[in-house]
Amino acid sequence: MKMITAIVNKKDAAEVCDALAEERFSFTKMATTGGFLKSGNVTLLMGVEDEKVEAAIEIIRKHCAQRMEPMPSVVGAGVPAFSYYKAEVLVGGATVFVSPVERFEKM
């Protein structure tokens, strides 16, 4: 058994969760916040049998889209704080960790 921890952009979360549920994957969904952009994410925790890990990851991959979004940035040092320009950064997709599970009990 493996533990899949998937950090998904909040814009993709509903579609990912619906697709996983449709394929009968159980998961715990937590609202989380990213450290870099301080934007909303959803972290999914899933206990998955070894032979189903790739299927779960493929569902996550299929339903997470990367996209460019504007991020306000300060122009530079010495420039008044109200002077901003829009930088675009790549967001979306998912970050997935797969860890071995030593013990699993459903109570």
BAMAR-554064 format. One record per atom (N, C-alpha, C, O, CB): residue in three letters; x, y, z. Coordinates in steps of 0.2 Angstrom, whole numbers, padded with zeros to 4 digits, always signed. Each point is the difference from the previous one (the first is absolute). Glycine has a CB too. Layout:
N
ALAXYZ;...
***
This chain:
107
MET+0004-0006+0000;MET-0004+0006+0000;MET+0004+0006+0000;MET+0006+0000+0003;MET-0015-0006+0003;LYS+0007+0011-0009;LYS+0003+0007-0001;LYS-0004+0005+0003;LYS-0006+0000-0001;LYS+0013-0004-0009;MET-0004+0010+0012;MET-0004+0006+0002;MET+0002+0005-0006;MET+0006+0002-0001;MET-0006-0004+0014;ILE-0005+0004-0016;ILE+0001+0006-0005;ILE-0002+0006+0003;ILE-0006+0001+0003;ILE+0004-0009-0013;THR+0006+0013+0010;THR-0001+0007+0002;THR+0000+0004-0006;THR+0006+0001-0003;THR-0001-0003+0015;ALA-0010+0005-0014;ALA-0001+0004-0006;ALA-0002+0007+0001;ALA-0005+0001+0003;ALA+0002-0011-0009;ILE+0007+0015+0005;ILE-0001+0007+0001;ILE-0003+0002-0007;ILE+0004+0001-0005;ILE+0005+0001+0014;VAL-0015+0001-0009;VAL-0003+0001-0006;VAL-0003+0008+0000;VAL-0002+0002+0005;VAL-0001-0014-0007;ASN+0004+0016-0003;ASN-0002+0006+0000;ASN-0008+0000+0001;ASN-0003-0004-0003;ASN+0012+0008-0005;LYS-0011+0001+0012;LYS-0008+0000+0001;LYS-0004+0000-0006;LYS-0006-0002+0001;LYS+0009+0008+0010;LYS-0001-0003-0016;LYS-0004+0001-0006;LYS-0001-0007-0004;LYS-0005-0001-0003;LYS+0009+0013+0002;ASP+0001-0017+0003;ASP-0001-0006-0003;ASP-0003-0006+0005;ASP-0001-0005-0002;ASP+0011+0008-0005;ALA-0010-0001+0013;ALA-0002-0005+0005;ALA-0007-0003-0001;ALA+0000-0006+0001;ALA+0007+0013+0007;ALA-0012-0004-0010;ALA-0007-0003+0000;ALA+0001-0005-0006;ALA-0003-0005+0001;ALA-0003+0016+0003;GLU+0009-0009-0009;GLU+0000-0005-0006;GLU+0004-0006+0002;GLU-0002-0006-0002;GLU+0001+0015-0006;VAL+0007-0008+0011;VAL+0004-0006+0003;VAL-0004-0004+0005;VAL+0000-0006-0001;VAL+0010+0013-0001;CYS-0013-0004+0006;CYS-0004-0004+0006;CYS-0006-0004-0004;CYS-0001-0006+0002;CYS+0005+0015+0007;ASP-0007-0006-0013;ASP-0006-0003-0003;ASP+0003-0006-0004;ASP-0003-0006+0000;ASP-0003+0017-0001;ALA+0011-0011-0003;ALA+0003-0005-0004;ALA+0003-0006+0004;ALA-0001-0006-0001;ALA+0004+0015-0007;LEU+0000-0007+0014;LEU+0002-0005+0005;LEU-0006-0004+0003;LEU+0001-0006+0000;LEU+0010+0013+0002;ALA-0016-0003+0000;ALA-0006-0003+0003;ALA-0003-0005-0005;ALA-0003-0005+0002;ALA+0002+0015+0006;GLU+0000-0008-0014;GLU-0003-0004-0005;GLU+0004-0006-0001;GLU-0003-0005-0002;GLU-0001+0015-0004;GLU+0010-0010+0007;GLU+0004-0007-0001;GLU+0001-0003+0007;GLU+0004-0005+0000;GLU+0002+0010-0010;ARG-0010-0003+0015;ARG+0000-0003+0006;ARG+0006+0000+0004;ARG+0002-0004+0004;ARG-0010-0003-0009;PHE+0012+0013+0004;PHE+0006+0001+0005;PHE-0003+0004+0006;PHE-0004+0005-0001;PHE+0012-0005-0009;SER-0006-0002+0016;SER-0002+0003+0006;SER+0006+0005+0001;SER+0006-0001-0001;SER-0013-0008+0006;PHE+0005+0015-0002;PHE+0005+0005+0001;PHE-0002+0005+0006;PHE-0006+0000+0001;PHE+0010-0001-0013;THR+0000+0004+0015;THR-0001+0005+0005;THR+0002+0007-0004;THR+0005+0000-0002;THR-0004-0008+0013;LYS-0005+0013-0010;LYS+0001+0006-0004;LYS+0001+0006+0005;LYS-0004+0001+0005;LYS-0003-0005-0015;MET+0012+0007+0010;MET+0002+0006+0005;MET+0001+0006-0004;MET+0004+0000-0005;MET+0001-0008+0013;ALA-0007+0014-0006;ALA+0001+0006-0003;ALA+0007+0002+0003;ALA+0002+0000+0006;ALA-0014+0004-0007;THR+0017-0002-0004;THR+0007+0002+0002;THR+0001+0006-0004;THR-0003+0002-0005;THR+0007-0014+0008;THR+0002+0015-0001;THR+0002+0006-0003;THR+0008-0001-0002;THR+0004-0002+0004;THR-0012+0010+0002;GLY+0009-0006-0012;GLY+0007+0000-0003;GLY+0005+0005+0003;GLY-0003+0005+0002;GLY-0002-0010-0012;GLY+0011+0004+0011;GLY+0005+0004+0003;GLY+0002+0005-0005;GLY+0002+0006+0002;GLY+0001-0015+0006;PHE-0002+0008-0014;PHE+0003+0005-0005;PHE-0005+0005-0002;PHE+0001+0006+0001;PHE+0006-0015-0005;LEU-0013+0007+0001;LEU-0005+0005-0002;LEU-0005+0001+0005;LEU-0004+0005-0001;LEU+0006-0009-0010;LYS-0002+0001+0017;LYS-0005+0000+0005;LYS-0007-0001-0003;LYS-0004+0004+0003;LYS+0012+0004+0003;SER-0008-0012-0011;SER-0007-0001-0003;SER-0003-0007+0003;SER+0003-0004+0003;SER+0001+0010-0013;GLY-0010-0006+0009;GLY-0004-0006+0002;GLY+0001-0007-0003;GLY+0001+0000-0006;GLY-0009+0008+0009;ASN+0009-0013+0001;ASN+0001-0007-0003;ASN-0005-0004+0004;ASN-0003+0002+0004;ASN+0015+0000-0007;VAL-0012-0008+0000;VAL-0003-0006+0004;VAL+0005-0005+0000;VAL+0003-0002-0005;VAL-0015+0005+0001;THR+0013-0006+0010;THR+0004-0006+0001;THR-0004-0006+0001;THR-0004+0000+0004;THR+0013+0007+0001;LEU-0008-0012-0009;LEU-0004-0006+0000;LEU+0005-0005+0003;LEU+0006-0001-0002;LEU-0013+0004-0008;LEU+0004-0007+0015;LEU+0004-0006+0003;LEU-0004-0006-0002;LEU-0006-0001+0001;LEU+0010+0008+0009;MET+0000-0012-0013;MET-0003-0006-0002;MET+0004-0006+0002;MET+0006+0000-0002;MET-0011+0006-0008;GLY+0002-0011+0013;GLY+0003-0006+0001;GLY-0002-0005-0006;GLY-0006-0001-0002;GLY+0005+0002+0014;VAL+0006-0003-0016;VAL-0002-0004-0006;VAL+0004-0006-0001;VAL+0006+0000+0002;VAL-0008+0011-0008;GLU-0001-0016+0004;GLU+0004-0007-0001;GLU+0005+0001-0005;GLU-0001+0004-0005;GLU-0009-0010+0008;ASP+0016+0003-0003;ASP+0005+0001-0004;ASP-0001+0000-0008;ASP+0002+0004-0003;ASP+0005-0010+0012;GLU-0012+0001-0010;GLU-0001-0001-0008;GLU-0005+0005-0002;GLU-0001+0001-0006;GLU+0002-0013+0007;LYS-0004+0017+0003;LYS-0004+0005-0002;LYS+0003+0007+0000;LYS-0003+0005-0002;LYS-0006-0012+0006;VAL+0015+0007-0002;VAL+0004+0007+0001;VAL+0000+0004-0007;VAL-0001+0005+0000;VAL+0008-0010+0010;GLU-0005+0001-0015;GLU+0001+0003-0006;GLU-0006+0003-0003;GLU-0001+0005-0003;GLU+0010-0012+0000;ALA-0015+0003+0004;ALA-0006+0002-0002;ALA-0003+0007+0003;ALA-0002+0004-0003;ALA-0001-0016+0001;ALA+0005+0012+0009;ALA-0002+0006+0004;ALA+0004+0006-0003;ALA-0003+0005-0001;ALA+0000-0012+0011;ILE+0009+0006-0011;ILE+0005+0006-0002;ILE-0003+0002-0007;ILE+0001+0006-0002;ILE+0009-0011+0009;GLU-0011+0000-0011;GLU-0003+0002-0007;GLU-0006+0004+0000;GLU-0001+0005-0004;GLU+0006-0015+0000;ILE-0010+0009+0009;ILE-0006+0004+0000;ILE+0002+0007+0003;ILE-0003+0005-0003;ILE-0004-0016+0005;ILE+0011+0011+0002;ILE+0003+0007+0003;ILE+0003+0004-0006;ILE-0002+0006-0001;ILE+0004-0011+0013;ARG+0002+0001-0016;ARG+0004+0004-0005;ARG-0005+0002-0005;ARG+0001+0006-0003;ARG+0009-0013+0005;LYS-0015+0003-0004;LYS-0005+0002-0005;LYS-0004+0006+0001;LYS-0002+0003-0004;LYS+0002-0015+0001;HIS-0002+0013+0010;HIS-0004+0005+0002;HIS+0003+0006+0003;HIS-0004+0004+0003;HIS-0004-0013-0002;CYS+0014+0010-0001;CYS+0004+0005+0002;CYS+0003+0004-0006;CYS+0004-0003-0003;CYS-0002-0002+0014;ALA-0004+0011-0012;ALA+0003+0004-0005;ALA+0005+0005+0002;ALA-0001+0004+0005;ALA-0010-0006-0011;GLN+0017+0003+0003;GLN+0004+0005+0001;GLN-0002+0006-0004;GLN-0002-0001-0006;GLN+0012-0007+0009;ARG-0009+0014+0000;ARG-0002+0006-0004;ARG+0004+0006+0003;ARG+0003+0000+0005;ARG-0015-0004-0007;MET+0013+0009-0002;MET+0003+0006+0002;MET-0005+0005+0003;MET-0006+0001-0003;MET+0015-0002-0006;GLU-0007+0004+0015;GLU-0005+0005+0003;GLU+0004+0006+0003;GLU+0006-0001+0001;GLU-0013-0009+0002;PRO+0004+0015-0003;PRO+0004+0006+0002;PRO+0001+0000+0007;PRO-0004-0002+0004;PRO-0001+0009-0013;MET+0011-0004+0011;MET+0002+0001+0007;MET+0003+0007+0001;MET+0004+0002-0003;MET-0002-0015+0004;PRO-0006+0017+0004;PRO+0003+0007+0001;PRO+0007-0001+0002;PRO+0002-0003+0005;PRO-0014+0007-0003;SER+0016+0001-0004;SER+0007+0000+0002;SER+0002+0007+0001;SER-0002+0005-0004;SER+0005-0016-0002;VAL+0002+0013+0010;VAL+0002+0006+0001;VAL+0006+0001-0005;VAL+0003-0004-0002;VAL-0005+0005+0014;VAL+0002+0006-0015;VAL+0004+0001-0006;VAL+0007+0000+0002;VAL+0004-0003-0004;VAL-0012+0010-0001;GLY+0010-0005+0011;GLY+0007+0000+0002;GLY+0002+0004+0006;GLY-0005+0004+0003;GLY+0008-0006-0015;ALA+0003+0002+0015;ALA+0002+0004+0006;ALA-0001+0007-0002;ALA+0002+0002-0005;ALA+0006-0011+0009;GLY-0010+0013+0001;GLY+0000+0007-0001;GLY-0007+0002-0003;GLY-0001+0006-0001;GLY+0014-0006+0001;VAL-0017-0004-0003;VAL-0006+0002-0003;VAL-0005+0000+0005;VAL-0001-0005+0004;VAL+0005+0000-0015;PRO-0009+0010+0011;PRO-0005+0000+0004;PRO-0004-0007+0001;PRO-0001-0003-0005;PRO+0000+0016+0003;ALA-0002-0014+0008;ALA-0003-0007+0001;ALA-0006-0001-0005;ALA-0002-0005-0001;ALA+0006+0006+0013;PHE-0007+0005-0014;PHE-0006-0001-0004;PHE+0002-0001-0008;PHE-0005-0001-0004;PHE-0001+0008+0012;SER+0012-0007-0009;SER+0002-0002-0007;SER+0001-0007-0001;SER+0004-0003+0002;SER+0002+0014-0003;TYR-0011-0014-0003;TYR+0000-0007-0001;TYR+0000-0002-0008;TYR-0002+0004-0003;TYR-0004-0006+0014;TYR+0009-0004-0012;TYR-0002-0002-0007;TYR-0002-0007+0001;TYR+0001-0004+0005;TYR+0008+0011-0011;LYS-0012-0010+0000;LYS-0003-0007+0001;LYS+0006-0004-0003;LYS+0001+0000-0006;LYS-0013+0004+0005;ALA+0014-0009+0005;ALA+0004-0005-0003;ALA-0004-0007-0001;ALA-0005-0001+0004;ALA+0015+0006+0002;GLU-0009-0009-0010;GLU-0004-0006-0001;GLU+0004-0006+0002;GLU+0007+0000-0001;GLU-0013+0005-0009;VAL+0003-0009+0014;VAL+0004-0006+0003;VAL-0005-0006-0002;VAL-0006+0000-0001;VAL+0011+0007+0010;LEU-0001-0013-0010;LEU-0003-0006-0001;LEU-0004-0003+0006;LEU+0004-0001+0005;LEU+0005-0001-0014;VAL-0015+0001+0009;VAL-0004-0003+0006;VAL-0003-0006-0003;VAL-0001-0002-0006;VAL+0000+0013+0012;GLY-0002-0015-0001;GLY-0004-0005-0002;GLY+0004-0007+0000;GLY+0005+0000+0003;GLY-0013+0008-0009;GLY+0005-0013+0003;GLY+0003-0006+0000;GLY-0001-0003+0007;GLY-0004+0002+0004;GLY+0013+0001-0013;ALA-0004-0007+0011;ALA-0001-0004+0007;ALA+0007-0002+0002;ALA+0005-0001-0004;ALA-0016-0003+0002;THR+0012+0004+0008;THR+0006-0003+0003;THR-0002-0006+0004;THR-0004+0000+0004;THR+0010+0012-0003;VAL-0003-0018-0003;VAL-0002-0006+0003;VAL+0006-0004+0003;VAL+0005+0000-0003;VAL-0014+0000-0006;PHE+0008-0002+0015;PHE+0004-0004+0004;PHE-0003-0007+0001;PHE-0006+0000+0002;PHE+0011+0011+0004;VAL-0001-0016-0007;VAL-0002-0007+0001;VAL+0005-0003+0006;VAL+0006+0000-0001;VAL-0011-0001-0011;SER+0002-0001+0017;SER+0004-0002+0006;SER-0002-0007+0002;SER-0006-0002-0001;SER+0007+0013+0005;PRO+0003-0015-0002;PRO-0002-0007+0002;PRO-0004+0000+0007;PRO+0001+0005+0004;PRO+0009-0010-0010;VAL-0015+0001+0007;VAL-0004+0000+0006;VAL+0002-0007+0003;VAL+0000-0005-0002;VAL-0009+0012-0003;GLU+0011-0006+0011;GLU+0002-0005+0005;GLU-0006-0004+0003;GLU+0000-0006+0000;GLU+0011+0012+0002;ARG-0016-0002-0001;ARG-0006-0003+0003;ARG-0006+0004-0002;ARG+0001+0006+0000;ARG+0006-0010+0010;PHE-0012+0000-0011;PHE-0007+0004-0002;PHE-0005-0004+0004;PHE-0001-0006+0000;PHE+0005+0009-0011;GLU-0008+0001+0014;GLU-0006-0003+0004;GLU-0006+0005-0001;GLU+0001+0006+0000;GLU+0006-0012+0009;LYS-0013+0003-0011;LYS-0006+0004-0001;LYS-0004-0001+0006;LYS-0002-0006+0001;LYS+0002+0006-0013;MET-0002+0005+0016;MET-0003-0001+0007;MET-0007+0003-0001;MET-0004-0001+0005;MET+0015+0000+0002;
***
